[in-house]
Amino acid sequence: MVYVALLRGINVGGNNKINMKLLSQTFERVGMGSVMTYINTGNILFTDSMHSKQELCSILEEAIYTDFGLAIKVIVRSIEEYTQLIQSLPDHWTNDQSMRSDVLFLWDEINDESVIDKLKIKPEIDRVQYIPGAILWSVDKEHVTRSGMSKIIGTKIYQQITVRNVNTTRKIYELMLGIAKGIE
């Protein structure tokens, strides 16, 4: 099975620095196959056929703590879950000069449609959609400073998500498909 591990809060603002090559070695050390990293913000693609997602999260969080001394939260998504996410993501959403579009990956504890009710969404400018495992959020760049998206920083919900922009989200999927094709 092809998975992606999304690490929360590494290599951001000079904090929780982890070398991606060493991180790949950590994943391999604990038995993950076809390990590949994408950019420096904690996106690790891998294969495993032995463990549940919950077990994978525990194994990986423990391995990161052992090798780097950092208590980093990990979200794991299978290629099937990621395919559903990509299919739900509007094709016209971009992350460029005109639009900011992000995927807020949810920890299991808050993975419920009711999480939307806890967000400060501004319906006149924010486009927000819950899908199982994530919240899709887009706003035109001219309204970013007024968007409710920036209001979640520092909240309890913010501690239970990890965010990737849509460009990164789509590239991760492309890489997952490449790994899947390579192991067929």
C-alpha positions in Angstrom: 0.0 0.0 0.0 1.3 3.5 -0.9 1.1 6.1 1.9 2.1 9.7 2.5 3.1 10.8 6.0 2.5 14.5 6.6 4.6 15.8 9.5 3.4 18.9 11.4 5.6 21.8 12.0 9.1 20.7 10.8 11.6 23.0 9.0 9.2 26.0 9.5 10.6 29.3 10.7 13.9 27.7 11.7 12.2 25.3 14.2 12.2 21.6 14.4 14.9 21.2 11.8 15.1 17.7 10.3 17.3 16.8 7.3 15.1 15.1 4.7 17.8 12.6 3.7 18.2 11.5 7.4 14.4 11.4 7.7 14.2 9.0 4.8 16.7 6.8 6.5 14.6 6.8 9.7 11.6 5.6 7.7 13.7 2.9 6.1 15.1 1.9 9.5 11.6 1.1 10.8 10.7 -0.9 7.7 9.0 1.4 5.3 9.7 0.8 1.6 10.0 3.0 -1.5 10.7 6.0 0.7 10.7 9.4 -1.0 10.5 12.9 0.4 9.0 15.9 -1.3 10.2 19.4 -0.3 11.5 20.3 3.1 8.2 20.6 5.0 7.7 17.0 6.0 6.0 15.1 3.1 7.3 11.5 3.1 5.9 9.0 0.6 6.4 5.3 1.4 5.0 1.8 1.1 4.0 -0.6 3.8 1.8 -3.7 3.9 2.2 -4.7 7.5 0.6 -2.0 9.6 -2.7 -0.1 10.1 -2.6 3.7 9.7 -2.8 4.1 13.4 0.2 1.8 13.9 2.1 3.6 11.2 1.5 7.0 12.9 2.8 5.6 16.3 5.8 3.8 14.7 6.8 7.0 12.7 6.3 9.4 15.6 8.4 7.2 17.9 11.1 6.8 15.3 11.3 10.5 14.7 11.5 11.1 18.4 14.2 8.5 18.8 16.3 9.7 15.9 15.8 13.5 16.2 14.6 14.1 19.7 11.5 15.9 18.4 7.9 15.1 19.3 6.4 15.6 15.8 2.8 14.7 15.0 2.3 12.6 11.9 -0.8 12.2 9.7 -0.8 9.2 7.4 -3.0 9.0 4.3 -3.3 6.0 2.0 -3.4 6.5 -1.8 -7.1 5.6 -1.8 -7.9 8.4 0.7 -5.6 10.8 -1.2 -7.4 9.9 -4.4 -10.7 10.9 -2.8 -9.2 14.1 -1.6 -7.9 15.0 -5.1 -11.2 14.2 -6.7 -13.0 16.6 -4.3 -10.5 19.4 -4.8 -11.9 21.9 -7.3 -9.7 21.9 -10.5 -9.7 25.7 -10.7 -8.4 26.2 -7.2 -4.8 27.4 -7.4 -2.1 28.7 -5.2 -0.7 31.6 -7.2 -0.9 35.4 -7.5 -4.7 35.4 -7.7 -5.7 32.7 -5.3 -4.6 31.0 -2.1 -5.9 27.5 -1.7 -5.0 25.1 1.1 -5.8 21.6 2.3 -6.0 21.4 6.1 -5.4 17.7 7.0 -7.3 16.8 10.1 -6.2 14.6 13.0 -8.7 11.8 13.7 -9.8 13.5 16.9 -11.4 16.4 14.9 -12.2 14.5 11.7 -15.9 15.3 11.5 -18.0 17.7 9.5 -18.8 19.6 12.7 -15.3 21.0 12.7 -16.5 23.5 10.2 -18.8 25.0 12.8 -15.7 25.8 15.0 -14.0 27.8 12.2 -14.3 31.6 11.7 -15.4 31.4 8.0 -16.3 34.5 6.2 -18.7 33.2 3.6 -18.5 36.3 1.5 -14.8 35.7 0.7 -13.9 32.2 2.0 -14.7 29.0 0.0 -14.6 26.1 2.5 -15.5 22.5 2.2 -15.2 19.5 4.6 -14.3 16.2 3.1 -13.4 13.1 5.2 -9.9 13.8 6.6 -9.5 17.4 5.5 -10.9 20.8 5.0 -10.4 22.5 1.6 -10.1 26.2 1.9 -9.7 28.8 -0.8 -9.7 32.6 -0.9 -8.8 35.2 -3.6 -5.4 36.8 -2.8 -7.0 40.2 -2.6 -9.0 39.0 0.5 -6.4 36.9 2.2 -5.8 39.4 5.1 -9.6 39.4 5.8 -10.0 35.6 5.5 -11.0 33.5 8.4 -8.1 31.2 7.5 -5.6 33.3 9.3 -7.8 33.3 12.4 -7.2 29.6 13.1 -3.6 30.1 14.0 -3.2 29.6 17.7 -6.5 27.9 18.2 -7.0 24.4 19.5 -8.1 23.2 16.0 -4.8 24.6 14.6 -2.9 22.2 16.9 -4.8 19.3 15.3 -4.1 20.0 11.6 -1.3 20.2 9.2 -1.6 22.4 6.2 -0.4 22.0 2.6 -1.2 24.3 -0.3 -3.0 22.8 -3.3 0.1 22.8 -5.5 2.0 20.7 -2.9 -1.1 18.5 -2.4 -1.4 17.8 -6.1 2.3 17.1 -6.5 2.3 14.6 -3.6 -0.5 12.7 -5.4 1.4 12.6 -8.6 4.4 11.1 -6.7 2.1 8.6 -5.0 0.8 7.5 -8.3 4.4 7.0 -9.6 5.3 4.8 -6.6 2.1 2.8 -7.1 2.9 2.3 -10.8 6.5 1.2 -9.9 5.3 -1.5 -7.5 2.6 -3.0 -9.7 
